[in-house]
Amino acid sequence: MRKNKNSIAVKVAKRILISFFIVIIFVVLLFKMLGIL
């Protein structure tokens, strides 16, 4: 049972990490667009 909880926690952590990474990339691209404009 604990292993299942750990795997769920890992999946959630990975999802949060991926979403955080996407947000950072989006912000960087937005700043680059503003810099160009």
Secondary structure, 3 states (H helix, E strand, C coil): CHHHHHHHHHHHHHHHHHHHHHHHHHHHHHHHHHHHC
